[in-house]
């Protein structure tokens, strides 16, 4: 039986993927910040007859200490992981700082995924065909703001969301470059517009909210290609998709030098955090 870890697995697109995985007979470990959503997840798993294969872990993944807590929890309770699917994301109209002193989107959408990828790598390597599937806006044009990675100046919710996707692209490139075992397949996946409550927080304009509701896909439909990639991962160590279209890794967003630079900055940030906490 496959064991799948899904961050943001009790709401939005993460929940859609989680329920599909339960239907396939997999064990699903869903991580989320709301116990209410966790209870709903358990109830829906029960309706599927899958309550014994459904695990919910409540955690605030925007905090480094919470990421480390669930890493130890998962390692102690589960021998291995077949896949990690990153769906947890949160966006706000105004600059929001976590208790760690980090910008919220940077902390949750990027840094948490970085920490979990490397810290749970050995759990993935215990299985035959391990996969990391990073759900983000991969393939975005634009530059990394090296002078202000966390957008503490001139904050703009939509720009910060897209910037986080660029960081995840570089993180995927760096992960494969640093992976000497070369067993894990890393997939970057852009579902495009999906009708989730969280995405509505990004748009302040009523017109934009309406447009997004019109063009956005239902969660159930958006989840299907993700599950397909999970079951049939690409042969390449790193791949990127916009819906079902494979993207070229020659795009500027996957630049290897930038990936190395971002990795070093992030590793130093975490080292400094460890030293001060």
N, C-alpha and C positions, 0 to 999 in steps of 0.2 A: 504494500500500500504506500503510495507516494505521500510525502508530508510537504505541504506548501505553506510558507509564511507570507502573509499579505499585510503590509502596512496600510492603514486606512481601509481595512477589510470589512468594516461594519457600516460603511456608508458609501454613497456614490458609486463610481465605477469599480472601486475595490470590492464593495459588497457584491456587485454583479458578478465579478470574477470568482469571488469566494463561493457563492451559491452554485455557480456552474461547476466548480471543482468538487464540491460536496456531491453533486448529482453524479459525477464521474466515479465516485467511490474513494476520493482522496481524503486524507486528514488535512484540515485547514486550521492554521493558527492565525487568527485575525487580531491585529493590534489596532487599537483606536483610543481616542481620548475620552469618549463618553460611555459611561456604564449603561445609560439608557439605550444607546445604540447597540451595545453588547447584548443586552437582554433581548432586544428585538432579533438580533442575529441568532441567538440561541433558540428562540421560538420558531424562527423560520427553518433552522436546521432540524428542529424536532418535527416540523411538518413534513420534511423530506425524509424522515426516518434516519437522520444522520447526526443526531445529538451526541452520540459517542465519538464521532469523528470531528466535532466542532470544538475549538478551543478559543476563548477570547481573553486577551491580555489588555487591561487598561493601562495606558501610559501616555505621558505627554512627550512625544518624540521631538519636540522643539528644544528639549533640555538634554544636554550631553549625559548627565547622570542617569536620566531615565532610559536612554538608549543602552547605557552600560548595565543597568538593572535588568532589562529584559533580555539582554545578551546572556547574562549569567543564568537567568531563569530558563531560557530555551536550551542552553547547553546542559543544564542539570536534568531537564525533563525529557529531552528528545535526543536520541542517539545521532540523528542525521537529518538533513534537509534536502529535498529534491529540487526545490526552487524557492527563490525569494522574489516576490513581486512588489515593487515600490509604487504605491498609489497615494500615500498620505500627502496631503497638500493643504495649505491654508493661505488665503490672501485677504488683505484688508486695504481699505482705501487710504488709510494714513499709516505713517511709519509706526511700527509696533515693535517694542524691544522685549526680548525674553528675560527671564530672571538671570540668565547667563550673560546678559549684556549684548546679545546678538540680535540682528534684525530677524523677525519671525520667518519670513519666506526663505531667507538664506539658511536659517537653522533647521527648518522642517523639510523643505523641498530639496535641499542639497546636502547639508552637513550630516543629517541623520542617515541618509542613504550611503554616504561615504563611510561613516562609522560602522554601520551594520554590514556593509559589503565585505570589508576587511576583517571584521571581528568574527563573522560567521562563515568565513571562507572554508575553514577546516570541516565544518559540519556539512557543507555542500560537497566537499571532495570525498566524503564517505559514500556517496551514491554514484550510480553508473553514468547518468547523463544530467548533471546539475546545470541549472539555469538561473541567471539573474535577469529579471525583466523589469526595466526601469521605464515606467509610464511617465512621460514628460513631453514637452513640445519639441522633440528632437528635430533637427534640420533647420532651425531658425537662422535667418540672416542677421548680421549685426556683430558688433564687437563686444568683447568682455571689458567691463569697466574696472581696469586693474587698480586705478587710483581710489576706487570706492566700491569694493566688491559687495558690500552690504547696503549700498544706497542710503547711507545715513544723511547724505545731502541730496537735495532735489529729488525726493521720493515721488515715484509715479507707479501706481499699483500694476498697470498693464505692462509697463517697461520692466518692472522688477520681476514679474512672472516670466516674461520671455527671457530675461537675463538668467534666471534660475535654470531654465532649460539649456542654455548654452553651457552653464557650469556642469550640468549633468552629462552633456555630450562629452566634455573634456574629461570628466570623471570616469566615464566608461572607457575612453581611450587609455587613460592612465592605468586603470585596473588591469586591463589585458596586457599592457606593456610590463607591468610589475608582476604578473602572474607567471612564475617559473614552473608551476605544475601543469598549467595549460589544459585543465580539464573542464573548467566552467565556460559555458557559452553566455556571453553578455549581450542582451538585446535591448536596444533603445527603441521605445515605441511611442509614436505620437497618434493619439486617437482622434485628433482634431476636435471639433466642437461636440461636447456631450452635455446633455441636460442634467446638470447636478446643481444642488443648492449652493455649494461652495463657489462655483464659477460665477454665480450672480453677484457675489460680493465684490468681484473685480470691477464691475461696470456700475458707474454712478448714474449714467444717462438712461432714462426710461426707454428711449428709442433703441439704444444698444442692447438693453435687456430683452426687448421684444424681438430684435433681430436674432439674438442668440437663441431664444426659445424656438424660433422658426427654423433656424439652420441646424440646431443642435440635435444630435442623435439620442434616442432613449438609451438609458444605461444598459439594458439587456442586449441591445444591438451592438453597442460599443464594446461590450465585454467579450463577444464571441471571437474576434480576431486575436485577442490576447490569449485566450484559452487555446486556440489553434497553434499559436507560436509556442506556447508552453508544452503542448503535446508533441509538436514537431519542430524543435528548434533548428535554426539554420546551421549549416556545417561550419561556417566561419566562427572564429573565436569572438569577434565583435561584428554586430550587424545593426542596422537602423532602418526603421520602417515608419512611413507616414500612412496610416491605415494599412492597407495591404500592399502598398507600393514600397519596394526596397529602395533605400537612398544610397547614393555614392558616398563612400567614406573619404573621398577626395575633397568633399566640401570643406570650406574654411572652418566651419564649426567643429571639425574633428582634428584640428591641427595638433600634431604630436608635441611640438615644442611648447605650445600653450598648455597642453595637458600636463606636461611635466612641471611647468611653472605653477599651475594651480595646485597640483598635488603637493608640492613643496610648501606652498603657502598654507594649505589646509593642515598638513602634518605639523607644521610649526605652531599654528593656532591651537591645535589640540594638545600639543606638548606644553604650551604655555598655560593652557587651561588646567591641565593635570598638575602642574607645578604650583598653581595658585589656589587649588581646591582640594 
